[in-house]
Each structure stands twice: as structure tokens, then as C-alpha cells.
């Protein structure tokens, strides 16, 4: 009788535990989001921000971001053209690379100056033209639109690199430190 009673108690306890609803899943925090008012994500980039700008004086668009991951110390931004293959390699056209943007920042203003060291500690590296700062898009008119991708990385560290850093240097230094990534894409070819 004792064995039967113990068996019934154990069965009812196990059955009750199996019927207890699981805890509600934790709400996922939205991911890092990069936007601009200059063009829609996936839309056509206006000439003002390209090599087709008046007098060839392209300016960088204003960029803003939200949903920053906890623990972000700095940001890195890389603007590249994935529709190219330079000299038959996997290298793409690097239009802009800026890193060590403070973790408290939530935007880059339009028309960033072409200065390697910025007052807030941000560092701009050389673009494909071997110039510091932003280089406007320049895909030829004869051919399809190119997709220009702005990749914003939230990092748990500052990078110990200078303005002479290559894209490969920055990617390697970021490895293992990326808390989140936001992507914005625009399309362009010359008129």
C-alpha cells in the first residue's frame, strides 16, 4: 500500500510539473537600426551625395541610428560598393570608413569634414582614392545601378588603430567585439 501511495504521489507531482506552462520568452530588443533622411533604404541616392554632384563636391548624408546595444563603447561605419571586384580580387570600392565614433553618439551630420582625427575622437581612414573621409558614389551610367552599403557596427571597445588603417585592419580589430550591426543601402549610377 505504501508503494502504491508513493507511486501515486510521484505520478501526480511529475504530471503537474509537466503541465506547468513554460515561462514567457524574453522580449527581444530591436536590433541596431541605421537610417537617413537623404534617401529611402534601398532607394536611389540623390546626386548631391555622389560624384555627379554640382562641381563634383559630394557630401556625406546625415546618418542616424537607434536601438543601440547595451555596453556599446564605440561605433565603426564602413561605406562600400559590393557590386565591384577590384583587379579581379574580392576587394570592393571603399567609399568611407570612420571608427571610434563615441558610444554615446546617435548620428553623423551631413557633410562630415575630410579630417583624419575628429574632435570627438572619431578617426576617418583613407578611401579608395587615398583621401581621408567620404568619397561619393560614381558608378558609370552605362550599366546597372550599384548597391552602396553603409554598415554600422556597435563595438564593446575602441579600436587601437590610426587613420592609416585599411578596411582589413579594421575588420580584424572588430572581430570578437561586435555587439550589433545596422545596414542601410542605396542605389546609384551616373545620369
matplotlib code that plots the C-alpha trace (Angstrom):
import matplotlib.pyplot as plt

x = [0.0, 2.9, 4.5, 1.2, 0.7, 4.3, 3.8, 0.6, 2.2, 5.2, 3.0, 0.8, 3.8, 5.5, 2.3, 1.7, 5.2, 4.7, 1.5, 3.0, 3.3, 6.8, 7.9, 7.1, 10.0, 12.1, 11.2, 13.9, 15.3, 15.2, 18.4, 20.7, 18.9, 20.7, 18.7, 19.0, 16.5, 18.6, 17.0, 14.9, 16.6, 17.1, 16.2, 18.1, 20.9, 20.5, 23.3, 24.2, 25.9, 27.7, 30.3, 27.5, 27.1, 27.5, 31.2, 31.9, 31.7, 29.8, 28.9, 28.1, 24.5, 23.3, 23.0, 21.1, 20.9, 18.7, 18.3, 22.0, 23.0, 23.9, 27.6, 28.4, 31.7, 32.2, 30.9, 32.5, 31.0, 32.0, 30.5, 31.4, 30.2, 29.7, 28.9, 32.6, 35.6, 38.8, 41.6, 39.9, 40.0, 37.4, 38.3, 35.4, 35.4, 35.7, 33.9, 34.2, 35.5, 35.1, 35.7, 35.9, 32.7, 31.8, 29.3, 27.1, 26.7, 23.5, 24.2, 26.7, 25.9, 25.6, 28.9, 31.4, 34.8, 37.6, 39.8, 41.5, 41.1, 37.8, 37.3, 35.1, 37.9, 36.5, 39.0, 38.4, 40.7, 41.7, 39.1, 39.8, 41.0, 43.6, 41.9, 40.6, 36.8, 33.8, 34.0, 30.8, 29.4, 30.5, 29.0, 29.1, 25.8, 26.4, 25.3, 23.1, 22.6, 25.3, 24.2, 26.1, 26.1, 26.5, 27.5, 27.4, 28.9, 28.4, 31.5, 32.4, 35.8, 37.6, 40.0, 43.7, 44.2, 45.1, 44.0, 46.4, 44.3, 43.0, 39.5, 41.1, 42.8, 39.5, 37.6, 40.2, 40.3, 36.5, 36.3, 35.0, 33.9, 30.7, 27.6, 25.3, 25.2, 22.9, 22.8, 21.5, 21.6, 21.2, 21.5, 23.2, 24.6, 25.5, 22.8]
y = [0.0, 2.4, 1.7, 2.4, 5.7, 6.8, 5.9, 7.9, 11.0, 10.9, 10.5, 13.4, 15.6, 14.7, 15.2, 18.6, 19.7, 18.7, 20.7, 23.9, 26.4, 27.5, 30.9, 33.5, 34.0, 37.2, 40.0, 40.6, 44.0, 45.6, 45.5, 48.4, 50.5, 52.9, 55.5, 58.7, 61.3, 61.7, 58.6, 55.6, 52.3, 50.6, 53.8, 56.0, 58.1, 61.8, 63.3, 65.6, 62.7, 61.3, 62.1, 63.6, 66.4, 70.0, 70.8, 67.2, 68.2, 65.3, 65.5, 62.7, 62.3, 62.7, 59.3, 58.5, 55.2, 53.8, 50.6, 50.7, 47.6, 47.8, 48.1, 49.9, 51.8, 52.9, 52.6, 51.9, 52.8, 51.4, 52.5, 50.2, 49.1, 45.4, 45.4, 45.8, 43.4, 45.4, 44.0, 40.5, 40.2, 40.1, 43.8, 46.2, 50.0, 51.6, 54.9, 55.8, 54.4, 56.1, 54.3, 55.1, 57.1, 57.6, 55.1, 58.0, 59.3, 58.7, 60.5, 61.8, 65.2, 65.9, 67.0, 65.4, 67.2, 65.4, 65.3, 62.2, 63.0, 64.5, 66.4, 63.7, 61.1, 59.6, 58.6, 58.7, 56.5, 56.6, 55.7, 54.1, 57.5, 57.6, 60.6, 60.9, 60.9, 60.4, 59.7, 60.0, 57.2, 57.0, 54.0, 54.6, 55.4, 52.5, 49.6, 48.7, 50.6, 49.8, 49.0, 51.1, 49.7, 51.6, 49.1, 50.5, 48.3, 48.8, 47.7, 46.9, 48.6, 51.4, 50.3, 50.9, 51.9, 55.1, 56.9, 54.7, 51.6, 49.6, 48.1, 44.7, 46.1, 47.5, 44.3, 42.2, 44.6, 44.5, 40.7, 39.4, 42.9, 43.4, 43.9, 44.8, 45.8, 48.1, 48.3, 50.9, 50.5, 53.0, 52.6, 54.9, 55.1, 58.3, 60.1]
z = [0.0, 0.9, -2.5, -4.3, -2.4, -3.0, -6.7, -6.9, -5.2, -7.6, -10.6, -9.7, -8.9, -12.3, -14.2, -12.5, -13.4, -17.0, -17.2, -15.7, -18.5, -19.5, -18.6, -21.3, -23.7, -23.1, -25.4, -28.0, -28.1, -31.5, -33.5, -34.3, -37.0, -39.3, -41.3, -43.3, -44.4, -47.6, -49.3, -48.5, -47.6, -50.9, -52.8, -55.3, -53.8, -54.8, -56.9, -54.0, -52.3, -55.4, -57.9, -60.0, -57.5, -58.8, -59.1, -58.1, -54.5, -53.0, -49.3, -46.9, -45.9, -42.4, -40.7, -37.5, -35.5, -32.8, -30.8, -29.6, -27.8, -24.1, -23.5, -26.7, -26.3, -29.9, -33.5, -36.8, -40.2, -43.5, -46.8, -49.7, -53.1, -53.1, -56.9, -57.7, -57.9, -58.0, -60.1, -60.2, -56.4, -53.6, -52.7, -53.1, -53.5, -50.1, -50.1, -46.4, -43.2, -39.8, -36.5, -32.8, -33.1, -29.4, -28.0, -26.9, -30.5, -32.3, -35.6, -38.0, -39.5, -43.2, -44.8, -42.5, -42.8, -44.5, -41.4, -40.1, -36.4, -35.4, -32.1, -30.6, -31.1, -34.3, -36.9, -40.7, -42.8, -46.4, -49.1, -52.4, -53.8, -51.0, -49.5, -45.9, -45.4, -47.6, -51.3, -53.3, -55.4, -59.0, -60.9, -64.6, -66.5, -68.8, -66.7, -63.8, -60.6, -58.0, -54.4, -51.9, -48.4, -45.1, -42.4, -38.9, -36.1, -32.4, -30.6, -27.0, -27.3, -29.0, -31.8, -31.3, -35.0, -36.7, -39.9, -41.9, -41.1, -44.0, -44.2, -43.5, -40.4, -39.1, -39.8, -38.0, -35.0, -34.7, -34.8, -31.4, -30.3, -32.4, -30.3, -33.2, -36.8, -38.7, -42.5, -44.9, -48.6, -51.5, -55.3, -57.8, -61.3, -63.1, -65.0]

ax = plt.figure().add_subplot(projection="3d")
ax.plot(x, y, z, "-o")
ax.set_aspect("equal")
plt.show()
